[in-house]
C-alpha cells in the first residue's frame, strides 16, 4: 500500500494561498485518477485507487498545517503502512515557483507541517515532494506562505500543480528514483 498525502490549511480563506499547494496537487491527482476524496475518521479526505499492483490512498489533510502529523499517524496505525511508503506533498519557499523537488528523506527545513509529521511518525525518513512557491520576497515567512498567489503567477502555478500530480502518481507506480531523475 502507498499513501500520497497533501498538506495545507482546510479553511476556505486559505484555498488559494501558497501554503496550500500540497492540497492543490492532491485535488489535481484525484481529478487525474477520476476519484472522489471523501471525509474519513482520520481528519482527512481520502480516495483509494486500486488496480495498480497495490492500493494507493490519495489523502488531503483536513487539519491545519501545523497539526498534519495527526491524520497521517491515524492512517499508519490503521493500515500498517510504513513511512517509506508515504509521499508527503508540501510547499517550499526556497524553491522557485514552477519547480519541484523529490527527496527520499530529509529534515523539515523549518516547515511546520513536516515537523508535525516527523514528530508523529517518529522519523524524518519519509519521501516528500516539495513544490516551489518562492522566492520569498519578505523577511517573515508567515505572511508570505499564507498569502494568495498573485494573478500573474497562476500561469505558472496551474502547470506545476498538474506536473506535480503526475510526478506523485509516478512515485506510486515506480518509486522515488525515477521521480528524482525526471523532476529534480
N, C-alpha and C positions, 0 to 999 in steps of 0.2 A: 504494500500500500504506500501511496505517496500523498503528501499534503502540500498544496500551494496556498500560502497564507498572505493576504494583503493587509497592510497597516494603513490606518487613517483615523480620523475622528468621525463618529457617526452623525453628529448633529448637522442638520440641513445648512446651517450658516457656514460650515466648513467644506461643503461639497466641492467647490472649485478652487480650493486652496492648494498650495504647493505640497503641503504635508499629506494630502490625500491622494497623491499619485499612485500609491500602492493599491488603494481601493479602486481607482480608475482602471488600473491594469487588470484586477480581478474581475471587474464588471465586463471589461472587453473580452477577457478569456472565456467567461461564461457565455457571452454572446457568440464567440467563435465556435464554442463547443455545443451550442444550442441547448444549454441547460439553464434552469432557473435556480437561483440561490434562494433557499428557504430558511426562515428563522429556525434556530435549534436551541437546545438546552445548554449549549456551550457559550452563550453570549456572542454568537456569530451566525452569519448566514452561510449555509453550506449547500453545495451542489456536488453530486457524485457522478463520475464518469466511469463507465465500465467498458470492457472490451478492448483495452489497450495492454493486455498482459497482466495488469494488476489494477485494482481500483485507484482512482485519483480523486481526492477531495479538493474542491476549489472552495476556499473559505475567505469571507470578508468579515473582519472583526467588527463587532457591534459595541465595543467599549472604547473609551478614549485611548489615544495613542500610548500614553504613559502606563496603561494597565494591560497592554496587549498580550502579555505572557499568560494571564489567567485563562482566556479561552483556549489557547494553544495547549496549556497544561491539561485542561479537561479533555481535550481531544486525544492527547497522548495517553492519558490514563485509560480512556475508554477503548482505544483501538490498539494500543501497544506499539504504535509507530515510533521509530527511533528518531532522534534529532537529525541524523544524517539523511532521513527520508522526508524532510520538511524544507521547502523553499520559502523563505520569507522575502516579501517584496516591500521595499520602503523607498522613501525619498533620500536624496543626499545632496546638500548644497555645495559640497566640494567637487562635485562632478557637474560639468557644463550641461545646461538644458539641451536635450536632444541626444544625450549619450547615456549609456548604461554600463554596468559592470557586474558580472557574476563573480562570486567568491565561494570557495568550498567552506570556509570558516573565517573567523576574524573577530576583532574587537567591535564594540558598539560604536566607537568613534564619537561618543557623546550623544548618540541617538537614543533618546529615552525609550522608544518602543523596543529597540533591540536590547537595551539594558533590561527591560522588564522580561523579555523572552529569555534572555540568558540567565537571569535570576531564577525564574520559574522552572526552567528546564535543567538548571544546574550546570550548564555548559555553554560555551560560545561556539562549539563545533556543530553548526548547522549551516547549510548553504543559504546564501542570500543573493538577491538581485537588487542592487542599488540603482535607482533611476535618477538621473541628474536633474536638479532644479536650479542649479547655480549658473553663474557665480553669484554669491550673496553680495548684495550691494549696501549692506549696513553692518554695524558692529554687533547688534543684538539679534541673535538668530530667531527668537520667538516671533517678533512681528513679521519677519521675512517668511518663515515657513508657514505661518498662519495667514499670510496674505494671499489674495487671489492671483492667479496668473494674469498678466497684462493681456489686453486684447490682441496685440500683435504677436504674442507668444503662442497662442493656440495653434497657429500653423506649424509649430514645432512640437507642441505637446501631443496633439492628436496622433501624428505618425509614430512617435516614440512609444506611446501607450499601446498602439497596435503591435509594434515590433516587440515590445517587452512581453506582451501576452503570448506572442508566437514563441519567443525565447523561453518563457516559463513552460509552455507545453513541450518544447524540445527537451527541456530538463526532465520532465516527467517521463518522456519516452526513451531518451538516450543518455541521460545523466549530465553531470556538471561539465566534464571535459569538452564535449562538443559545443556547449554554450559559451564557455570561456574562449575557446578558439574562434568561434564565429562572431561573438558580440563584444568582446573586450577590446 
